[in-house]
Amino acid sequence: MLEFVDAHILTILILFPVVGAILVALVSSEDRDLLLKGTLGLTLAEFLISLHCVYRFDEGTAAVQFGERYRWIPEWGVTYCVGIDGISLWLVLLTTFLTPLVILSAWHAVEKRLKAYLLCFLLLESTMIGALVALDFVLFYLFWEAMLLPMFLLIGVWGGQRRIYAAVKFMLFTMVGSVLMLVAVLWLYFEHAKVHAPSTNLLDLYGMSIPFQAQCWLFGAFALAFAIKVPMFPLHTWLPDAHVEAPTGGSVILAAVLLKMGTYGFMRFAIPLFPEAAEYFAPALCALAVIGIVYGALVSFVQPDLKKMVAYSSVSHLGYVMLGLFAFGLCGAQGGLMQMLSHGLTTGALFLCVGMLYERRHTRLIEDYGGIATVMPHFAILFVIITLGSIGLPGLSGFVAEFLVLVGAFGMEDRRFAIIAGTGVILGAMYMLSMVQRVLYGPTANPKNQVLKDLSGREIAVLAPILVFILWMGIQPGTFLDRSAASIDHWVTERSDYRLEFRPVRTARGEADGEAAAGAEFCFTPLPLGENRVRVGEEGRQVALPPGPSPDGEGRRAGHDAH
């Protein structure tokens, strides 16, 4: 059984929520208790399965691990190819960790169409994980587009008064970028097919020799799609509307995971595929990143609505991620990945807190609160710690992430980016602490605030696990940095000629499960010394290699010209 799970862990993670959705669909809509408990149990099981990836992950290599590759449409070179490395590992875990907490938060928050609401989250979880582990462009694009539909429904059906406007705006923005990315993918496919066997596999497309001018156009198409998803200034205008109108659970997943698809896309696709264009456009993207940092902080400072303030803060925080990535240094890239995780935890928790207040007062206006720390002391303690994590207090997750990003930015030729980004830390403290002061402290002037109930045990159970990870990342960041270090180092140092080693899980019989047995072309992988190894030649032929070190140096694929 363990051998089967090892060999197919990523496919299990993708399909388990879909199977769960089918089971939930069979439950009567009237049985609210079974729907909630059953979905919570399914998402908790998914999280426990994902922990297996962390436990079995080899942090000493930059290779893609838990790999599976099968022929899907052989005539077109389309494969079912999945795998994770140190870049995607923690994002997968973030997804599986937050989903059950979102389900738990919906216990009393969702009154209408509960079953459909839960089905949307199960399907959304499946598509998000699929996008994070897909290593074939067709597979990635299908998951990339499929995850839009559940979020569109969550905003459009369970959202606020302007939910239709927000849902349509969200869909239109992301679809425009996706179409341009599809055009770029098709160009890559046909250009690669001129020299090699047709393939949509990302590992085959890495290292293509692409003229600089073509790289610029292709990078622009990919960058636009991912910049909209981040979102970067000035493509951010869909985000505040989507966040404000979405239900609490939708806002949490949108901020914590969906936005990271944009930054992940830059790391996995745009920068490695088009390294010269990425370096050429890096100053412009860094400029937009620091503008977003300052702009998002200033706009957050003047927001009267709690949810909109947190939404604009995402524009500021994700600007640090983009700055770290395009600093093209180890510290900056590590900081960018840590900021993805920290922002997912802190901003997701802030949206949960706002939702808990809204359930009690049915208002999100900051001026309608004040002095609630006296009647909700447990809420006040958790809210303050989460806020401090968001602004980067030492000992909490935000500090480690922003510190690494700023160190990486100071290593750039133009240090003005780091200096301007540093002001964003100060501005972030200003608008966040001002909000805390106005919401939690001062006189309880409004009689409605005097009778508010403190957090229930269920609500504490929602926030406490997130708080644990915020503290864990701040106090012991090595837990997270170590498992991503090899992949990040490889991403930075080999950026100009990026290749990824593919490591399928090996069964007790010694054969790569899911490869030879399925008749699929074998993906290259260096195995321990003394074992036979196989790589793919120029025309997709399997070439046996003798025992010993890889003749390609670091296990890189043969069959492509180096830059």
N, C-alpha and C positions, 0 to 999 in steps of 0.2 A: 504493500500500500504506500509506504513512504517513498519507494522507488518510483511509483507512478506519479505521486504528487511532485516529486523532484523534477521529473521529466516534463510535466505539463502544468507547472504551477501558474504560469502566466495565462494560459488558456483557461484554466480553472477560474482565475481571478476575473477574466472577462466574462465568462459564461455564467458563473454562479449567480450574479444579480439578475441575469435574464431568466434563468430557471426560477429564481425566487419571485420574479415579477409574474411569471405564469402561475405559480402557486397562490400568490396574493390575489390575482385576478379571479381565482376560483372561489375565494371567500366572499360571503354575502356582504354587501355594502352596509347592511344594518349591524353587523357584528363589529362594532368599532374597536372593542377591546382586543379581539383576535387579530384584527388588521394591524393595529399598532404594535402589539407584542410580537406578532409573527415577523413583521418587517424589521423591528429592532433586533430580533434574534438573528435574522438573515444577515443584516449589515454587521453585527458583531462577529458572526462567523467569518464573514469576508475579511474583517480586520485581523482576526486571528490567523487566517490563512496567509495573509500578506506578511505577517511577522515571520513566517517561514523563510521568506526571501531575505529578510534582514539577517536572520540567524545563519543561513547557509551562504550568504554573500561573501565572496573572496575580496577583501579590501586591498589586497596586494597587487591587483591587476586592473588595467583599464579596459579589459575585454568586455564585450557584451556577454552577459551570463544568463543562465536559464533559457538558452536559445532554442527556438523551434523554427524549422523551415520546411514547408511543404509546397509542392507545385499546386497552383490554384488554376491559372489559365496559362498552360505551358506555351501555347502558340504566341502569346503576347509577352511572355516572360514575367507574368504576374505571380507572386508567391505569397503564401501566408507565412510571414517571417516576423517573429516577435523576440524581444530580449530586453534586458535592462542592464544599465551600468551605474556608476556612482552618481551620474547626473540625474537619472530618472528614478532611482531607487526611493529616495526620500519623498519625491513628489507622489509616487504611487502610495506610499504609506500615509502621507498627508490626506490623500483622497479617502482611503479606507478608514482612517481615524476619525475624520470629521463627519462622515455620512451617518453613522449611528447616533452621534450627538445631535445632528440636525433632526433626525427622526424623533429622538427623545424630547427635543424642544417643541415638537408639534403636538404634544399630547392634548393640550387644551386650546392651542392657537388656531388650529384648522377645524372649522365646523362643517364646511360644505365640500362635497366630492372628495372625501378623505381617501378613498381607495385610489382614485385617479392621481391624487397628489403623491401618494406613496409609490405608485407605479412609475411616475415621472422621475423620482429620485433614484429608484433602482436602475432604471434604464440609463439615467444620466451618469451614475457611477460606473456602469459597464462601459459606456462610450468614452468617458474620461480616461479610464485605465487603458482602454484600447489605444487611444491616441498617444498615451505616454510610452507604451511598449512597442508600438508598431514600427517596423523597420522596412516596410515596403510602402512606396508612395501611394499606391491605390488603396491599400489597407488604411494607411494614415488618413488619407483624404476622406474615406468613408466615415471613419470615426470622427474626424474633425467636423464634418457637416452634420453627422447624426446627433452630436451632442447639442446642437443648436435647438433642435425641436423640443426636447423636454424643458429646456430653460425658457424657450419662447412660450410654451404652455404655462409654465409656472408663473411667469410674469403676467401673461394675458388673461389667465383664468382666476388666479388667486391674488392678483396684485391690487393696487389701490385704485383711486378714481380715474387716473390717466393711464391705466394699465395697457390699453390697446395701443395708444400712442407710443409708450415706452417699449412694448414688445416688438412692434413693427420697426421702430427705429433701431433697436438692437439687432434685429434680423437683417435689415437692409445694410447697415454698416459692415457687419461681418461677412455677408454674402458678397459684397463688392470686392473686398480683399481676397476672398476665397476664389473668386473667378479668375482674378489676375494670377494668383498662385497656381491655379490649374493650368493656365496657359504656359507658365514657366516650366511646370512639370512635364508637359507634353513636349516642349522644346528639348529638355534634357533627355527624354526618352528616345526621341527620333535621332538626336545627335549621337547618343551612345550607340544606337542600333546601326549606325553607319560603319562602325569599327568592330563592335562586339556583338554577341548574341543579344537579342532584345531582352531588356530587363527593367523592371520598375523597382528593383531592390535597392535600397539606399546604400547598402554596403558595396554594391557594384558601381554606383554612381559617384561615390567619394573618389577623389583623385582624378576626375576627368580633366583633361587639358582644354580649358575654355578660354577663348580670347578675352582680353580685358574689357573691351567694349560690350561684348555679349554678357560678361559677368555683371557689368553695371546694370544692364536692363533686367537681367534675371534676379539679381539681388534686390533691385527696386521692387519687383513684383512680390517676392517673398517678404521683404521688409514691410511693405504696406499692409499685407495680410496680418503679419504678426504685430505690427505697431498698433493697428486698430484693436487687436485683442488685448494688448497690454493694459490699458491704452496709453499711448504716448501723446503728449501735447504736439499738435493741436487736433488730434483725432480722438479726443477723449469725450466729446460732447454727449455721446450716447450713454456713458456710464452713470452719471448722476440720476438721470431719468430712470434707468433700469434699476438701480439700487433703491431709489426712493419708492418706486411702485411695486417692486418685487416683495413677496412675503419674506418673513425673516429667514427661513431656511434657504430660499432662493438667493437672498443677498449674501448669506454665509458662503455657499458653494461658489457663487459668482466671484466673490472677492478672493476666497482662499485657493480655489483651484482653477476655474476657467480663465481668469486673468493670467495665471502662470503659464497657460498654454502658449501665450504670445512670447514670453521671455524664454520658455523652453524651446520654442520653435527657432528663435535666433541661435540658441546654443546647438541644437541638434541639426538644423538644416541650413539656415541662411549663411552663417559665418563659415562652417566647414566646407560647404559646397562652393562658395564664392569668396575665398580668402582675400584676394587682391582687391575686389570691390568693397568688401567689408572694411578693410584697412583704409581705403580711399575715402569712404563715407563716414568713418569713425568720428572725425571732428564734428561733423554736422549732427550726427546722432547724439554725441556727448553734449553738444550745445542744447539740443532739444530736451535731453534728459535733465540738465540742470535748470532749464527754464521750467520744465514740468515740476521739479522739486520745489522751486520758489513759488511758482504760480499756484500749485495745489495747496501749499501751506497758507498763502495769503488769502485765497478764496475760502479755504476752510475756516479761517479766522473770523470771517464776517457772516457765516451761515447761521440763520436762526433755527434751522431744522437739524436735529441730532443726526438723523440718518444721512442727510445730504452732506453734513460736515465730515462724517466718516467716509463717505463716498469720495469726496474730493481729496481726502488725506491719502487715498489709495494712489491717486495720480502722483502725489509727492513721493510716497514710499517706493513705488515701482520705478520712479526715476532713478533711485539709487541702484536698483538692479541693472538697469540699462547702462548706467555710468560704469558700474563694476565690470560688466561684460566687455564693453568697448574700450576699457583701459588695457585689455589684452595682457594682463598680468595675473600671476597666481593668486595674490591676495585679493585683487579686485573680483576675479571670477568666483573664488570661494565665498567672498562676501556677498556677491550677487545671488549665489545659490542659497546661502544662509538667509538673506533678506527675503527670498521667495518663501521660505519656510516660516520665518518669523512673522512676516506680514500675513501669511495664511492663518497663523494661530491668533495673533493679536487682533487683527481686523475682523476675523471671523467671530472672535469672542466679543468684540465691541458691538457687532451687529446683533449678537444674541442678547447682550445686555440691553440694547435699545429695544429689542423686541419684548423683553420681559417688562420693561417700563411701559411700553405701549399697551400691553395686555391689561395693565392696571389702570392706566390713565387715558388711553385712547387719544393720545397726543404725542407728537414728537418735537414740539416747539420747546426750546431751551428755557424760554421765559416762563413757561407754565410749571417749571419745577423750582427747586430751591429748598435746602434744608432737609432733604429726604434721608440724609445719613443718620438722623436721629431716630427715624422710624424704620429704616431698612439698613441696619448696621452691617449685616453679613453681605448684602449687596454692595455696600460702600467699600468694604475691604477688598472684595474681589475686583470691583470696577477700577479702583485706584491702582492696584497692582497690574492689571491688564493695560491700563493707560500708560503707566510708567514703562512697561515693556514695549509699548508702541513708540514712545518717544526716545527710547534708547538708554534707560538708566543702567549703569554698570551692574552686572549680576543678573541681568535679564536678557532675553534673546535679541532684542533690537540693538543693544549696544555692540555685541559681537559682530553682527551683520554690518551695521553702518561703519564701525571702526575699520573693518577689513576693506570695505569699499573705499573709504576715504584714504586709507594707506595706499591702496592700489591706484587711486586717482592721483595722489601726490607723486607717484612714480612716472606719470605721463610727462611728455615733453612740455605741455601747456598746463601749468599748475592752477591756472585760473578756474578750471572746472572744479577742482577739489575745494578751492576757497569758496566759490559760490555755493557748492553743495553743502559745505560746512555751515553756511548760514541757515540752510534748511533744517538742520538739527535744532538750532535756536528757535526758529519760527514754529517748528513742530511742538516744542515744549510750551511755547506761548499759547497756541490755540487749544492744545489739549488740556493744559492745566487751567486755563480760563474756563473751559467747558466744565471741568470737574468742579471748580469752585462754584459756578452758577447752578449746577444741577444738585450737588450733594450738600453744600454748606450754605451758611447764611440762615436768616429766619425762615420758618415754614409759614409763609404768608398765606398761601392758598389752602383753604380748609380741606380740599380734596387730597392734598399731600399728607395731611396729618393722620389719615386712616389707611394709608397704604400698607399692605402686608409685606413682610420680609420674604426672602427667598424660601421656597419649599425645598424639601429634600431632593426632589427630582431636578429642580433648577440648579441646585448646588452640584448635583451629579453631572449636569451638563457642562458647567464651567470649570469644575475642579480638575478634570483630566487635562484640559487645555492649559490651565495654570501650571500644572506639574511640568509640562513640556516647555513652557516659557521659561521656567526656572532652570530646568535641565539644560536647555540650550545656552543659557547665560552662565551657569556655574560650571558645566562640564561640556563645552562645545566640541571637544575632541571626539565624543561619541559620534557626532554627525560629520565633522570635518574629515576624520580618518577614513570613513567609508567612501567618501567622494574624492579624496586627495589624488589617487592614482588617475582617475578619469579626468579630473580638472587639470592636473599637470600635463597629461597627454593632450588635452584639448588646447592648452596654451602653447606648449612647446612644439607641437606638430601641426599648428594651425595652417601653415602654408601648404602642407601636403597631408591632409588629415585622412587617416584610414582607421577602421575599427576592426579589431579581431572579434570573430564570432565564436562563442564557446557553447556548443550544445551540451546539455546534461548527458552524462554517460551512465548507462545502466550497469548492473552488476555483471552482465555478459561482456561488457567492455565495448559495446557498439553505441554510437551516438543515437539515442532514441529519437524517433521522429524524422530521421534522415534517410539512411539506407533502407530501412524497413518500408518507408513510404515511397521509395523510388525517386526521391528528390535529389537534385544535384547537391553534392555535399559542400557545405560552407567550410572554408579553411578554418583550422584551429590547431594551434600547437598543443600537443598532448605531452604528458610527462615523458622524460627521456626513456628510451627503450621500447616505446610503443610506436606502431605504425601511424603515420599521419597522412592526411589527404588535403590537397588544396585544389582550387579551381584554376584551370589554365585559361588562355586567352579566349577560346571558343566555348568555354563552359565545360571542358573535359575534366574528368577527375584524374589527378596526377598523384600517384603514390610517392611519398617521400620516405627516405630511409630514416632510421632512428638518429637522433642527434639534434643539434641546434637548427633552428629554421634558417634556410639559406636566404630568406628575405630580411634577415636582421632582427626585426622586432615583430615578426609574425604578420607583416603586412601582406595584403593580397597581391598576387601576380596578376598581370593582365591589363595594367593601365600604365600609361607613360607618366613619369613624374613631372611635376611642374619644372 
